[in-house]
Amino acid sequence: MQITKDLIEEHGLSPEEYQLIVDTIGRDPSITELGVFSVMWSEHCSYKSSKIHLKKLPTKGEQVIQGPGENAGVVDIGDGLAVCFKMESHNHPSFIEPFQGAATGVGGILRDVFTMGARPVANLNSLRFGSVENKRTSYLLSGAVAGIAGYGNCMGIPTVGGEAYFHESYDGNCLVNAMTAGIVKKDKIFLGFATGVGNPVMYVGSKTGRDGIHGATMASDVFGEGGEERRPTVQVGDPFTEKLLLEACLEVFKTDHIVGIQDMGAAGLTSSSVEMASRAGNGIEIDTSLVPMREEGMTPYEVLLSESQERMLIVARKGSEKAIAEIFEKWDLDACAIGTVTDTGRYVVKNDGEVVVDVPVTLLTDSAPEYERPSARPEWQDELQSLDTDKLEVPKDLNDTLLKVLSSPNIGSKHWIYRQYDHMVRTDTIVLPGSDSAVVRIKGTDKAIALTSDCNSRYCYLDPFTGGAIAVSEAARNISVSGAVPLALTDCLNFGNPERPEVMWQFEQAILGMKEACEKLSIPVVSGNVSLYNETSGKSIYPTPTIGMVGLIDDVKYHTTQWFRDEGDRIALLGPITDELGGSEYLKVNFGLDKGGAPMLDLDIEKRVQEACRDAIKSGIIKSAHDISDGGLAVAIAESCFTPSGSIGAEVKIDSAVRPDALLFGEGQSRILLSFDKAHEDKLKDIAGKAGVPFEVIGSVGGGKLKINSLIDINIDKIKQSWEEALSVLTK
């Protein structure tokens, strides 16, 4: 087939990139080679626009066993065990076909974790959809949630936490970010290396079909109107087969047959084989005619680029082929040798013996284009950050305002979503969805891990640097209020078109903000994903650097939740009282504004507040701890009243000159709401004093109402009803 200008463009390559290929290999590529370059040099696989910025993030720490560059990150949790985790996006596929897009997103991230040798123990997700007025939002929400539930539930992996936000900036591009964590023995971690010249390369799992071809390229492009036309590029998942694949892999990991292993995710067989060879500094040779196929007449191009699900690539010890095949065949899965590891440094693909691809491995990986794209702060940023609160009249009825904020889909109960997930399977989930962090017990130990996902994209739109820092800080706060020490994070960096300078500026600033927070809080980045080109018809999403974080609780009996427990308990505010309204949900709900600066963040105070909270929890005197974030103080108090066993009231009095709506609904950072027995007040004051952080007892638990100063006085059941019905506008 002749390579034309239109064909090059269809493959997502620029004229300059194509010329680089020609100049390097000394000839025009074949159509199959063009397809291979298309996916390997796509934004999704090569990170060509983000690589130089990602290098700024801290990735090392004494707890880090495996950082970025592998299928997932791994951190030490003691007792010879480690936690393996990663977050990835499946945004474009989920917008086109929400059920399968979200389902295969879950399947892909599960494979990333169990290919490392870990048994998955928890799934989380972070979801973004368009405005509730958009007719498509309800369809996307219900489809994506059903896809997540369908895959995770069938796999027998609990979905234990997540978040969901709604905003008009996502009308044309929903975000589906999936996270999985697994437990692995430190001496049984498997990596994706094609080592050992002459070792066989084995294909295991499901057969290959035509689904998902060019999925990686599609994920590296903007949408125009009618993005649904790309439906054929969305993969189709089968969780029952993946369950078999999981168990087969865990069984073969108990042998000494495996040299390296990688899942076939984005770009399928191409990326898995190329990346394994690249990591090992070797070459690899495969024959597509040996690949098990479920459709007739598939070309090498289609076999290499298919993103059919539930497949793995294994580099085995020579002579182990039969033993490996027997294990996978026992689980009703295909397993066969399709190639060998070579010392040529070349990626060679044959079809029934005929060479169809022959290029240097490093040209596909290390030599992929790397761009430092133009970056510029947009002219409209100053206007965006300007907010004259003197022109905003304080509502006369703040009871009604509280009801409006609590009934916002961004604040209200997400029970409709997480009730569809099985969060108790495997019986290790201690804290169910609904609190700041999920907590999952580590079998055979007294330990547990806390898990959360977090990002406020409105902050990142108003001030990308501070928004990025807050995303890290708030995730860490969610972990800390559960009683855990933050260990490390994974990220999913969702942005618009990087070829637009203002988007590149947002990306660059968010990375720098994340870097500063990670360094101050000693939280390394061990894995992650970049999703760019989240834009439709020139309209970009709000910058959304989603953070997934894992923390460790040494003794699970000290885990803490956000809910008040007993009548008469004292309520305290740990952290400063702030006078801010910028970027708040209150401002959006009440005035329709996304304006002002992001809330101020002092990372020194943030660090000390979190340390004081953890010290207090570990001393055994804290009954509940809740991060004050979206919706502000009034919402945090109300959420603490909505306990799983019913509602309990609270009465709060705060002596402050802050304007009433800012006191109630401002989203100032570095604040935690605590409850405790009054007998422990002095001890708690002492802990806060030694940490050098503000501490004030502001009220008590009890009664049937929520009362805050003379501003709020309302029946607790009434506000809970508003909170519980927040998603009803989308789920009727």
Salt bridges, closest charged atoms under 4 A:
GLU17 OE2 - LYS48 NZ 3.03
GLU33 OE1 - ARG27 NH1 2.76
GLU70 OE2 - ARG279 NE 3.89
ASP76 OD2 - LYS186 NZ 2.98
ASP79 OD2 - LYS447 NZ 3.29
GLU88 OE2 - LYS86 NZ 3.04
GLU97 OE2 - ARG231 NH1 3.58
ASP112 OD2 - LYS86 NZ 3.83
GLU163 OE2 - ARG128 NH1 3.29
GLU168 OE2 - HIS167 NE2 3.67
GLU168 OE2 - LYS588 NZ 2.73
ASP211 OD1 - ARG294 NH2 2.59
ASP221 OD2 - ARG230 NH2 3.21
GLU228 OE2 - ARG136 NH1 3.34
GLU242 OE1 - ARG111 NH1 2.74
GLU247 OE1 - ARG119 NH2 2.98
GLU247 OE2 - LYS243 NZ 2.86
GLU251 OE1 - LYS330 NZ 2.85
ASP256 OD1 - HIS257 ND1 3.52
ASP263 OD2 - ARG111 NE 3.42
GLU275 OE1 - ARG279 NH2 3.91
GLU285 OE2 - LYS350 NZ 3.23
GLU295 OE1 - ARG210 NH1 2.98
GLU302 OE2 - ARG210 NE 2.97
ASP334 OD2 - LYS207 NZ 2.90
ASP358 OD1 - ARG346 NE 2.57
GLU370 OE2 - LYS55 NZ 3.55
ASP382 OD1 - ARG377 NH1 2.85
GLU383 OE2 - LYS595 NZ 3.17
GLU393 OE2 - LYS396 NZ 2.93
ASP428 OD1 - ARG441 NH1 3.73
ASP428 OD2 - LYS443 NZ 2.74
ASP436 OD2 - HIS626 ND1 2.83
GLU502 OE2 - ARG500 NH1 2.62
GLU508 OE1 - HIS53 NE2 3.99
GLU519 OE2 - LYS515 NZ 3.13
GLU535 OE1 - ARG500 NH2 2.97
ASP566 OD2 - LYS623 NZ 2.69
ASP569 OD1 - LYS623 NZ 3.10
GLU585 OE1 - ARG458 NH2 3.18
ASP594 OD2 - HIS167 NE2 2.58
ASP594 OD1 - ARG458 NE 2.79
ASP594 OD2 - LYS588 NZ 3.57
ASP604 OD1 - LYS520 NZ 2.69
GLU606 OE2 - ARG477 NE 2.79
ASP627 OD1 - ARG477 NH1 2.64
GLU639 OE1 - HIS626 NE2 2.72
ASP661 OD1 - ARG659 NE 2.60
GLU681 OE2 - LYS685 NZ 3.36
ASP686 OD2 - LYS690 NZ 3.34
ASP713 OD1 - LYS705 NZ 3.35
GLU724 OE2 - LYS720 NZ 3.92
